[in-house]
Amino acid sequence: MLSLPNNLMGDKKKAGALFVRLVSTAGTGFFYVKKKTKTLITNQTKLEFRKFDPRVNCHVLFKEEKMK
């Protein structure tokens, strides 16, 4: 069995994705949690999705906010 030294094993972890809150623009306080990938973080783009808000029973725009 071949054993590799620790410095060749890949000890370091890559910077992963961040979690962000997508808050409803309808003002209901409803939110989704989404994972923001490394490429979107470096581009500094804000996420916006049109998703279903059950409190107003229709699709509305959800905008990104930081997790608290």
mmCIF file of the N, C-alpha and C atoms, coordinates in Angstrom:
data_MODEL
# 
_entry.id   MODEL 
# 
loop_
_atom_site.group_PDB 
_atom_site.id 
_atom_site.type_symbol 
_atom_site.label_atom_id 
_atom_site.label_alt_id 
_atom_site.label_comp_id 
_atom_site.label_asym_id 
_atom_site.label_entity_id 
_atom_site.label_seq_id 
_atom_site.pdbx_PDB_ins_code 
_atom_site.Cartn_x 
_atom_site.Cartn_y 
_atom_site.Cartn_z 
_atom_site.occupancy 
_atom_site.B_iso_or_equiv 
_atom_site.pdbx_formal_charge 
_atom_site.auth_seq_id 
_atom_site.auth_comp_id 
_atom_site.auth_asym_id 
_atom_site.auth_atom_id 
_atom_site.pdbx_PDB_model_num 
ATOM 1   N N  . MET A 1 1  ? 0.841   -1.171 0.000  1.00 0.00 ? 1  MET A N  1 
ATOM 2   C CA . MET A 1 1  ? 0.000   0.000  0.000  1.00 0.00 ? 1  MET A CA 1 
ATOM 3   C C  . MET A 1 1  ? 0.891   1.240  0.000  1.00 0.00 ? 1  MET A C  1 
ATOM 4   N N  . LEU A 1 2  ? 0.588   2.174  -0.883 1.00 0.00 ? 2  LEU A N  1 
ATOM 5   C CA . LEU A 1 2  ? 1.371   3.390  -1.034 1.00 0.00 ? 2  LEU A CA 1 
ATOM 6   C C  . LEU A 1 2  ? 0.853   4.457  -0.088 1.00 0.00 ? 2  LEU A C  1 
ATOM 7   N N  . SER A 1 3  ? 1.739   5.066  0.653  1.00 0.00 ? 3  SER A N  1 
ATOM 8   C CA . SER A 1 3  ? 1.339   6.114  1.587  1.00 0.00 ? 3  SER A CA 1 
ATOM 9   C C  . SER A 1 3  ? 1.997   7.427  1.175  1.00 0.00 ? 3  SER A C  1 
ATOM 10  N N  . LEU A 1 4  ? 1.198   8.491  1.092  1.00 0.00 ? 4  LEU A N  1 
ATOM 11  C CA . LEU A 1 4  ? 1.708   9.797  0.690  1.00 0.00 ? 4  LEU A CA 1 
ATOM 12  C C  . LEU A 1 4  ? 1.921   10.681 1.909  1.00 0.00 ? 4  LEU A C  1 
ATOM 13  N N  . PRO A 1 5  ? 2.927   11.566 1.861  1.00 0.00 ? 5  PRO A N  1 
ATOM 14  C CA . PRO A 1 5  ? 3.116   12.491 2.979  1.00 0.00 ? 5  PRO A CA 1 
ATOM 15  C C  . PRO A 1 5  ? 1.935   13.452 3.094  1.00 0.00 ? 5  PRO A C  1 
ATOM 16  N N  . ASN A 1 6  ? 1.772   14.022 4.274  1.00 0.00 ? 6  ASN A N  1 
ATOM 17  C CA . ASN A 1 6  ? 0.623   14.902 4.555  1.00 0.00 ? 6  ASN A CA 1 
ATOM 18  C C  . ASN A 1 6  ? 0.563   16.131 3.667  1.00 0.00 ? 6  ASN A C  1 
ATOM 19  N N  . ASN A 1 7  ? 1.709   16.660 3.248  1.00 0.00 ? 7  ASN A N  1 
ATOM 20  C CA . ASN A 1 7  ? 1.690   17.875 2.441  1.00 0.00 ? 7  ASN A CA 1 
ATOM 21  C C  . ASN A 1 7  ? 1.192   17.625 1.023  1.00 0.00 ? 7  ASN A C  1 
ATOM 22  N N  . LEU A 1 8  ? 1.097   16.378 0.583  1.00 0.00 ? 8  LEU A N  1 
ATOM 23  C CA . LEU A 1 8  ? 0.595   16.060 -0.743 1.00 0.00 ? 8  LEU A CA 1 
ATOM 24  C C  . LEU A 1 8  ? -0.858  15.582 -0.716 1.00 0.00 ? 8  LEU A C  1 
ATOM 25  N N  . MET A 1 9  ? -1.440  15.469 0.458  1.00 0.00 ? 9  MET A N  1 
ATOM 26  C CA . MET A 1 9  ? -2.777  14.902 0.589  1.00 0.00 ? 9  MET A CA 1 
ATOM 27  C C  . MET A 1 9  ? -3.887  15.932 0.367  1.00 0.00 ? 9  MET A C  1 
ATOM 28  N N  . GLY A 1 10 ? -3.567  17.192 0.283  1.00 0.00 ? 10 GLY A N  1 
ATOM 29  C CA . GLY A 1 10 ? -4.601  18.199 0.076  1.00 0.00 ? 10 GLY A CA 1 
ATOM 30  C C  . GLY A 1 10 ? -5.327  18.541 1.356  1.00 0.00 ? 10 GLY A C  1 
ATOM 31  N N  . ASP A 1 11 ? -4.603  18.979 2.374  1.00 0.00 ? 11 ASP A N  1 
ATOM 32  C CA . ASP A 1 11 ? -5.199  19.282 3.677  1.00 0.00 ? 11 ASP A CA 1 
ATOM 33  C C  . ASP A 1 11 ? -6.112  20.501 3.636  1.00 0.00 ? 11 ASP A C  1 
ATOM 34  N N  . LYS A 1 12 ? -5.785  21.474 2.803  1.00 0.00 ? 12 LYS A N  1 
ATOM 35  C CA . LYS A 1 12 ? -6.523  22.737 2.801  1.00 0.00 ? 12 LYS A CA 1 
ATOM 36  C C  . LYS A 1 12 ? -7.871  22.567 2.108  1.00 0.00 ? 12 LYS A C  1 
ATOM 37  N N  . LYS A 1 13 ? -8.866  23.245 2.649  1.00 0.00 ? 13 LYS A N  1 
ATOM 38  C CA . LYS A 1 13 ? -10.187 23.230 2.027  1.00 0.00 ? 13 LYS A CA 1 
ATOM 39  C C  . LYS A 1 13 ? -10.376 24.503 1.223  1.00 0.00 ? 13 LYS A C  1 
ATOM 40  N N  . LYS A 1 14 ? -11.079 24.384 0.127  1.00 0.00 ? 14 LYS A N  1 
ATOM 41  C CA . LYS A 1 14 ? -11.379 25.556 -0.685 1.00 0.00 ? 14 LYS A CA 1 
ATOM 42  C C  . LYS A 1 14 ? -12.480 26.370 -0.020 1.00 0.00 ? 14 LYS A C  1 
ATOM 43  N N  . ALA A 1 15 ? -12.478 27.652 -0.306 1.00 0.00 ? 15 ALA A N  1 
ATOM 44  C CA . ALA A 1 15 ? -13.556 28.498 0.205  1.00 0.00 ? 15 ALA A CA 1 
ATOM 45  C C  . ALA A 1 15 ? -14.838 28.086 -0.497 1.00 0.00 ? 15 ALA A C  1 
ATOM 46  N N  . GLY A 1 16 ? -15.796 27.654 0.270  1.00 0.00 ? 16 GLY A N  1 
ATOM 47  C CA . GLY A 1 16 ? -17.032 27.143 -0.304 1.00 0.00 ? 16 GLY A CA 1 
ATOM 48  C C  . GLY A 1 16 ? -18.050 28.232 -0.536 1.00 0.00 ? 16 GLY A C  1 
ATOM 49  N N  . ALA A 1 17 ? -19.276 27.820 -0.636 1.00 0.00 ? 17 ALA A N  1 
ATOM 50  C CA . ALA A 1 17 ? -20.365 28.742 -0.903 1.00 0.00 ? 17 ALA A CA 1 
ATOM 51  C C  . ALA A 1 17 ? -20.857 29.361 0.405  1.00 0.00 ? 17 ALA A C  1 
ATOM 52  N N  . LEU A 1 18 ? -21.493 30.507 0.290  1.00 0.00 ? 18 LEU A N  1 
ATOM 53  C CA . LEU A 1 18 ? -22.111 31.174 1.432  1.00 0.00 ? 18 LEU A CA 1 
ATOM 54  C C  . LEU A 1 18 ? -23.617 31.008 1.353  1.00 0.00 ? 18 LEU A C  1 
ATOM 55  N N  . PHE A 1 19 ? -24.267 31.033 2.496  1.00 0.00 ? 19 PHE A N  1 
ATOM 56  C CA . PHE A 1 19 ? -25.711 31.009 2.534  1.00 0.00 ? 19 PHE A CA 1 
ATOM 57  C C  . PHE A 1 19 ? -26.225 32.438 2.627  1.00 0.00 ? 19 PHE A C  1 
ATOM 58  N N  . VAL A 1 20 ? -27.238 32.765 1.826  1.00 0.00 ? 20 VAL A N  1 
ATOM 59  C CA . VAL A 1 20 ? -27.856 34.087 1.853  1.00 0.00 ? 20 VAL A CA 1 
ATOM 60  C C  . VAL A 1 20 ? -29.361 33.920 1.999  1.00 0.00 ? 20 VAL A C  1 
ATOM 61  N N  . ARG A 1 21 ? -30.010 34.950 2.514  1.00 0.00 ? 21 ARG A N  1 
ATOM 62  C CA . ARG A 1 21 ? -31.464 34.953 2.639  1.00 0.00 ? 21 ARG A CA 1 
ATOM 63  C C  . ARG A 1 21 ? -32.055 35.669 1.443  1.00 0.00 ? 21 ARG A C  1 
ATOM 64  N N  . LEU A 1 22 ? -33.091 35.092 0.861  1.00 0.00 ? 22 LEU A N  1 
ATOM 65  C CA . LEU A 1 22 ? -33.851 35.751 -0.191 1.00 0.00 ? 22 LEU A CA 1 
ATOM 66  C C  . LEU A 1 22 ? -35.156 36.211 0.451  1.00 0.00 ? 22 LEU A C  1 
ATOM 67  N N  . VAL A 1 23 ? -35.295 37.524 0.637  1.00 0.00 ? 23 VAL A N  1 
ATOM 68  C CA . VAL A 1 23 ? -36.434 38.087 1.356  1.00 0.00 ? 23 VAL A CA 1 
ATOM 69  C C  . VAL A 1 23 ? -37.454 38.604 0.360  1.00 0.00 ? 23 VAL A C  1 
ATOM 70  N N  . SER A 1 24 ? -38.722 38.362 0.653  1.00 0.00 ? 24 SER A N  1 
ATOM 71  C CA . SER A 1 24 ? -39.818 38.759 -0.212 1.00 0.00 ? 24 SER A CA 1 
ATOM 72  C C  . SER A 1 24 ? -39.932 40.281 -0.291 1.00 0.00 ? 24 SER A C  1 
ATOM 73  N N  . THR A 1 25 ? -40.148 40.800 -1.501 1.00 0.00 ? 25 THR A N  1 
ATOM 74  C CA . THR A 1 25 ? -40.338 42.238 -1.674 1.00 0.00 ? 25 THR A CA 1 
ATOM 75  C C  . THR A 1 25 ? -41.784 42.645 -1.407 1.00 0.00 ? 25 THR A C  1 
ATOM 76  N N  . ALA A 1 26 ? -42.661 41.652 -1.149 1.00 0.00 ? 26 ALA A N  1 
ATOM 77  C CA . ALA A 1 26 ? -44.058 41.956 -0.824 1.00 0.00 ? 26 ALA A CA 1 
ATOM 78  C C  . ALA A 1 26 ? -44.188 42.459 0.607  1.00 0.00 ? 26 ALA A C  1 
ATOM 79  N N  . GLY A 1 27 ? -43.113 42.361 1.389  1.00 0.00 ? 27 GLY A N  1 
ATOM 80  C CA . GLY A 1 27 ? -43.131 42.880 2.750  1.00 0.00 ? 27 GLY A CA 1 
ATOM 81  C C  . GLY A 1 27 ? -43.761 41.928 3.756  1.00 0.00 ? 27 GLY A C  1 
ATOM 82  N N  . THR A 1 28 ? -43.869 40.659 3.415  1.00 0.00 ? 28 THR A N  1 
ATOM 83  C CA . THR A 1 28 ? -44.490 39.697 4.324  1.00 0.00 ? 28 THR A CA 1 
ATOM 84  C C  . THR A 1 28 ? -43.516 39.136 5.345  1.00 0.00 ? 28 THR A C  1 
ATOM 85  N N  . GLY A 1 29 ? -42.217 39.292 5.108  1.00 0.00 ? 29 GLY A N  1 
ATOM 86  C CA . GLY A 1 29 ? -41.219 38.731 6.005  1.00 0.00 ? 29 GLY A CA 1 
ATOM 87  C C  . GLY A 1 29 ? -40.839 37.301 5.666  1.00 0.00 ? 29 GLY A C  1 
ATOM 88  N N  . PHE A 1 30 ? -41.489 36.727 4.659  1.00 0.00 ? 30 PHE A N  1 
ATOM 89  C CA . PHE A 1 30 ? -41.177 35.362 4.244  1.00 0.00 ? 30 PHE A CA 1 
ATOM 90  C C  . PHE A 1 30 ? -39.843 35.359 3.508  1.00 0.00 ? 30 PHE A C  1 
ATOM 91  N N  . PHE A 1 31 ? -39.042 34.307 3.728  1.00 0.00 ? 31 PHE A N  1 
ATOM 92  C CA . PHE A 1 31 ? -37.729 34.247 3.073  1.00 0.00 ? 31 PHE A CA 1 
ATOM 93  C C  . PHE A 1 31 ? -37.374 32.817 2.718  1.00 0.00 ? 31 PHE A C  1 
ATOM 94  N N  . TYR A 1 32 ? -36.499 32.668 1.750  1.00 0.00 ? 32 TYR A N  1 
ATOM 95  C CA . TYR A 1 32 ? -35.875 31.404 1.377  1.00 0.00 ? 32 TYR A CA 1 
ATOM 96  C C  . TYR A 1 32 ? -34.394 31.518 1.702  1.00 0.00 ? 32 TYR A C  1 
ATOM 97  N N  . VAL A 1 33 ? -33.742 30.379 1.936  1.00 0.00 ? 33 VAL A N  1 
ATOM 98  C CA . VAL A 1 33 ? -32.291 30.349 2.135  1.00 0.00 ? 33 VAL A CA 1 
ATOM 99  C C  . VAL A 1 33 ? -31.690 29.676 0.910  1.00 0.00 ? 33 VAL A C  1 
ATOM 100 N N  . LYS A 1 34 ? -30.686 30.332 0.323  1.00 0.00 ? 34 LYS A N  1 
ATOM 101 C CA . LYS A 1 34 ? -30.074 29.855 -0.915 1.00 0.00 ? 34 LYS A CA 1 
ATOM 102 C C  . LYS A 1 34 ? -28.566 29.841 -0.728 1.00 0.00 ? 34 LYS A C  1 
ATOM 103 N N  . LYS A 1 35 ? -27.901 28.923 -1.402 1.00 0.00 ? 35 LYS A N  1 
ATOM 104 C CA . LYS A 1 35 ? -26.447 28.843 -1.372 1.00 0.00 ? 35 LYS A CA 1 
ATOM 105 C C  . LYS A 1 35 ? -25.894 29.673 -2.525 1.00 0.00 ? 35 LYS A C  1 
ATOM 106 N N  . LYS A 1 36 ? -24.990 30.590 -2.211 1.00 0.00 ? 36 LYS A N  1 
ATOM 107 C CA . LYS A 1 36 ? -24.369 31.443 -3.223 1.00 0.00 ? 36 LYS A CA 1 
ATOM 108 C C  . LYS A 1 36 ? -22.968 30.902 -3.499 1.00 0.00 ? 36 LYS A C  1 
ATOM 109 N N  . THR A 1 37 ? -22.701 30.547 -4.757 1.00 0.00 ? 37 THR A N  1 
ATOM 110 C CA . THR A 1 37 ? -21.436 29.904 -5.099 1.00 0.00 ? 37 THR A CA 1 
ATOM 111 C C  . THR A 1 37 ? -20.278 30.899 -5.128 1.00 0.00 ? 37 THR A C  1 
ATOM 112 N N  . LYS A 1 38 ? -19.081 30.353 -5.193 1.00 0.00 ? 38 LYS A N  1 
ATOM 113 C CA . LYS A 1 38 ? -17.860 31.164 -5.168 1.00 0.00 ? 38 LYS A CA 1 
ATOM 114 C C  . LYS A 1 38 ? -17.789 32.118 -6.354 1.00 0.00 ? 38 LYS A C  1 
ATOM 115 N N  . THR A 1 39 ? -18.236 31.688 -7.535 1.00 0.00 ? 39 THR A N  1 
ATOM 116 C CA . THR A 1 39 ? -18.166 32.548 -8.716 1.00 0.00 ? 39 THR A CA 1 
ATOM 117 C C  . THR A 1 39 ? -19.104 33.743 -8.583 1.00 0.00 ? 39 THR A C  1 
ATOM 118 N N  . LEU A 1 40 ? -20.268 33.548 -7.995 1.00 0.00 ? 40 LEU A N  1 
ATOM 119 C CA . LEU A 1 40 ? -21.192 34.665 -7.796 1.00 0.00 ? 40 LEU A CA 1 
ATOM 120 C C  . LEU A 1 40 ? -20.686 35.628 -6.726 1.00 0.00 ? 40 LEU A C  1 
ATOM 121 N N  . ILE A 1 41 ? -19.939 35.099 -5.755 1.00 0.00 ? 41 ILE A N  1 
ATOM 122 C CA . ILE A 1 41 ? -19.387 35.953 -4.703 1.00 0.00 ? 41 ILE A CA 1 
ATOM 123 C C  . ILE A 1 41 ? -18.306 36.858 -5.277 1.00 0.00 ? 41 ILE A C  1 
ATOM 124 N N  . THR A 1 42 ? -17.446 36.314 -6.151 1.00 0.00 ? 42 THR A N  1 
ATOM 125 C CA . THR A 1 42 ? -16.358 37.117 -6.711 1.00 0.00 ? 42 THR A CA 1 
ATOM 126 C C  . THR A 1 42 ? -16.888 38.157 -7.699 1.00 0.00 ? 42 THR A C  1 
ATOM 127 N N  . ASN A 1 43 ? -18.010 37.870 -8.369 1.00 0.00 ? 43 ASN A N  1 
ATOM 128 C CA . ASN A 1 43 ? -18.601 38.845 -9.293 1.00 0.00 ? 43 ASN A CA 1 
ATOM 129 C C  . ASN A 1 43 ? -19.390 39.921 -8.570 1.00 0.00 ? 43 ASN A C  1 
ATOM 130 N N  . GLN A 1 44 ? -19.638 39.729 -7.281 1.00 0.00 ? 44 GLN A N  1 
ATOM 131 C CA . GLN A 1 44 ? -20.400 40.654 -6.439 1.00 0.00 ? 44 GLN A CA 1 
ATOM 132 C C  . GLN A 1 44 ? -21.783 40.937 -7.017 1.00 0.00 ? 44 GLN A C  1 
ATOM 133 N N  . THR A 1 45 ? -22.425 39.881 -7.508 1.00 0.00 ? 45 THR A N  1 
ATOM 134 C CA . THR A 1 45 ? -23.779 40.030 -8.022 1.00 0.00 ? 45 THR A CA 1 
ATOM 135 C C  . THR A 1 45 ? -24.776 39.721 -6.918 1.00 0.00 ? 45 THR A C  1 
ATOM 136 N N  . LYS A 1 46 ? -25.854 40.480 -6.869 1.00 0.00 ? 46 LYS A N  1 
ATOM 137 C CA . LYS A 1 46 ? -26.925 40.241 -5.910 1.00 0.00 ? 46 LYS A CA 1 
ATOM 138 C C  . LYS A 1 46 ? -27.933 39.300 -6.551 1.00 0.00 ? 46 LYS A C  1 
ATOM 139 N N  . LEU A 1 47 ? -28.347 38.296 -5.797 1.00 0.00 ? 47 LEU A N  1 
ATOM 140 C CA . LEU A 1 47 ? -29.307 37.334 -6.320 1.00 0.00 ? 47 LEU A CA 1 
ATOM 141 C C  . LEU A 1 47 ? -30.716 37.901 -6.266 1.00 0.00 ? 47 LEU A C  1 
ATOM 142 N N  . GLU A 1 48 ? -31.484 37.659 -7.303 1.00 0.00 ? 48 GLU A N  1 
ATOM 143 C CA . GLU A 1 48 ? -32.896 38.015 -7.352 1.00 0.00 ? 48 GLU A CA 1 
ATOM 144 C C  . GLU A 1 48 ? -33.632 36.874 -8.040 1.00 0.00 ? 48 GLU A C  1 
ATOM 145 N N  . PHE A 1 49 ? -34.674 36.389 -7.393 1.00 0.00 ? 49 PHE A N  1 
ATOM 146 C CA . PHE A 1 49 ? -35.481 35.314 -7.952 1.00 0.00 ? 49 PHE A CA 1 
ATOM 147 C C  . PHE A 1 49 ? -36.946 35.673 -7.840 1.00 0.00 ? 49 PHE A C  1 
ATOM 148 N N  . ARG A 1 50 ? -37.725 35.167 -8.776 1.00 0.00 ? 50 ARG A N  1 
ATOM 149 C CA . ARG A 1 50 ? -39.172 35.305 -8.701 1.00 0.00 ? 50 ARG A CA 1 
ATOM 150 C C  . ARG A 1 50 ? -39.697 33.962 -8.216 1.00 0.00 ? 50 ARG A C  1 
ATOM 151 N N  . LYS A 1 51 ? -40.126 33.935 -6.955 1.00 0.00 ? 51 LYS A N  1 
ATOM 152 C CA . LYS A 1 51 ? -40.554 32.689 -6.331 1.00 0.00 ? 51 LYS A CA 1 
ATOM 153 C C  . LYS A 1 51 ? -41.907 32.880 -5.667 1.00 0.00 ? 51 LYS A C  1 
ATOM 154 N N  . PHE A 1 52 ? -42.476 31.781 -5.197 1.00 0.00 ? 52 PHE A N  1 
ATOM 155 C CA . PHE A 1 52 ? -43.810 31.791 -4.607 1.00 0.00 ? 52 PHE A CA 1 
ATOM 156 C C  . PHE A 1 52 ? -43.748 32.237 -3.149 1.00 0.00 ? 52 PHE A C  1 
ATOM 157 N N  . ASP A 1 53 ? -44.593 33.187 -2.794 1.00 0.00 ? 53 ASP A N  1 
ATOM 158 C CA . ASP A 1 53 ? -44.737 33.636 -1.411 1.00 0.00 ? 53 ASP A CA 1 
ATOM 159 C C  . ASP A 1 53 ? -46.101 33.149 -0.911 1.00 0.00 ? 53 ASP A C  1 
ATOM 160 N N  . PRO A 1 54 ? -46.120 32.175 -0.005 1.00 0.00 ? 54 PRO A N  1 
ATOM 161 C CA . PRO A 1 54 ? -47.399 31.603 0.434  1.00 0.00 ? 54 PRO A CA 1 
ATOM 162 C C  . PRO A 1 54 ? -48.254 32.567 1.254  1.00 0.00 ? 54 PRO A C  1 
ATOM 163 N N  . ARG A 1 55 ? -47.672 33.599 1.801  1.00 0.00 ? 55 ARG A N  1 
ATOM 164 C CA . ARG A 1 55 ? -48.452 34.533 2.621  1.00 0.00 ? 55 ARG A CA 1 
ATOM 165 C C  . ARG A 1 55 ? -49.325 35.451 1.781  1.00 0.00 ? 55 ARG A C  1 
ATOM 166 N N  . VAL A 1 56 ? -48.909 35.743 0.546  1.00 0.00 ? 56 VAL A N  1 
ATOM 167 C CA . VAL A 1 56 ? -49.756 36.533 -0.359 1.00 0.00 ? 56 VAL A CA 1 
ATOM 168 C C  . VAL A 1 56 ? -50.320 35.664 -1.479 1.00 0.00 ? 56 VAL A C  1 
ATOM 169 N N  . ASN A 1 57 ? -49.936 34.386 -1.492 1.00 0.00 ? 57 ASN A N  1 
ATOM 170 C CA . ASN A 1 57 ? -50.455 33.383 -2.420 1.00 0.00 ? 57 ASN A CA 1 
ATOM 171 C C  . ASN A 1 57 ? -50.199 33.737 -3.893 1.00 0.00 ? 57 ASN A C  1 
ATOM 172 N N  . CYS A 1 58 ? -49.015 34.262 -4.189 1.00 0.00 ? 58 CYS A N  1 
ATOM 173 C CA . CYS A 1 58 ? -48.631 34.522 -5.576 1.00 0.00 ? 58 CYS A CA 1 
ATOM 174 C C  . CYS A 1 58 ? -47.109 34.588 -5.679 1.00 0.00 ? 58 CYS A C  1 
ATOM 175 N N  . HIS A 1 59 ? -46.610 34.668 -6.910 1.00 0.00 ? 59 HIS A N  1 
ATOM 176 C CA . HIS A 1 59 ? -45.175 34.783 -7.153 1.00 0.00 ? 59 HIS A CA 1 
ATOM 177 C C  . HIS A 1 59 ? -44.758 36.245 -7.031 1.00 0.00 ? 59 HIS A C  1 
ATOM 178 N N  . VAL A 1 60 ? -43.700 36.484 -6.281 1.00 0.00 ? 60 VAL A N  1 
ATOM 179 C CA . VAL A 1 60 ? -43.163 37.839 -6.110 1.00 0.00 ? 60 VAL A CA 1 
ATOM 180 C C  . VAL A 1 60 ? -41.650 37.781 -6.243 1.00 0.00 ? 60 VAL A C  1 
ATOM 181 N N  . LEU A 1 61 ? -41.027 38.932 -6.307 1.00 0.00 ? 61 LEU A N  1 
ATOM 182 C CA . LEU A 1 61 ? -39.578 39.023 -6.413 1.00 0.00 ? 61 LEU A CA 1 
ATOM 183 C C  . LEU A 1 61 ? -38.950 38.866 -5.031 1.00 0.00 ? 61 LEU A C  1 
ATOM 184 N N  . PHE A 1 62 ? -37.916 38.048 -4.948 1.00 0.00 ? 62 PHE A N  1 
ATOM 185 C CA . PHE A 1 62 ? -37.157 37.867 -3.718 1.00 0.00 ? 62 PHE A CA 1 
ATOM 186 C C  . PHE A 1 62 ? -35.752 38.404 -3.945 1.00 0.00 ? 62 PHE A C  1 
ATOM 187 N N  . LYS A 1 63 ? -35.280 39.264 -3.041 1.00 0.00 ? 63 LYS A N  1 
ATOM 188 C CA . LYS A 1 63 ? -33.941 39.859 -3.168 1.00 0.00 ? 63 LYS A CA 1 
ATOM 189 C C  . LYS A 1 63 ? -33.031 39.355 -2.054 1.00 0.00 ? 63 LYS A C  1 
ATOM 190 N N  . GLU A 1 64 ? -31.739 39.360 -2.362 1.00 0.00 ? 64 GLU A N  1 
ATOM 191 C CA . GLU A 1 64 ? -30.743 38.835 -1.448 1.00 0.00 ? 64 GLU A CA 1 
ATOM 192 C C  . GLU A 1 64 ? -30.481 39.773 -0.276 1.00 0.00 ? 64 GLU A C  1 
ATOM 193 N N  . GLU A 1 65 ? -30.362 39.164 0.916  1.00 0.00 ? 65 GLU A N  1 
ATOM 194 C CA . GLU A 1 65 ? -29.867 39.846 2.110  1.00 0.00 ? 65 GLU A CA 1 
ATOM 195 C C  . GLU A 1 65 ? -28.888 38.920 2.796  1.00 0.00 ? 65 GLU A C  1 
ATOM 196 N N  . LYS A 1 66 ? -28.037 39.474 3.643  1.00 0.00 ? 66 LYS A N  1 
ATOM 197 C CA . LYS A 1 66 ? -27.081 38.646 4.373  1.00 0.00 ? 66 LYS A CA 1 
ATOM 198 C C  . LYS A 1 66 ? -27.810 37.882 5.471  1.00 0.00 ? 66 LYS A C  1 
ATOM 199 N N  . MET A 1 67 ? -27.257 36.719 5.820  1.00 0.00 ? 67 MET A N  1 
ATOM 200 C CA . MET A 1 67 ? -27.788 35.939 6.932  1.00 0.00 ? 67 MET A CA 1 
ATOM 201 C C  . MET A 1 67 ? -27.459 36.659 8.228  1.00 0.00 ? 67 MET A C  1 
ATOM 202 N N  . LYS A 1 68 ? -28.367 36.611 9.169  1.00 0.00 ? 68 LYS A N  1 
ATOM 203 C CA . LYS A 1 68 ? -28.125 37.263 10.468 1.00 0.00 ? 68 LYS A CA 1 
ATOM 204 C C  . LYS A 1 68 ? -27.537 36.288 11.446 1.00 0.00 ? 68 LYS A C  1 
# 
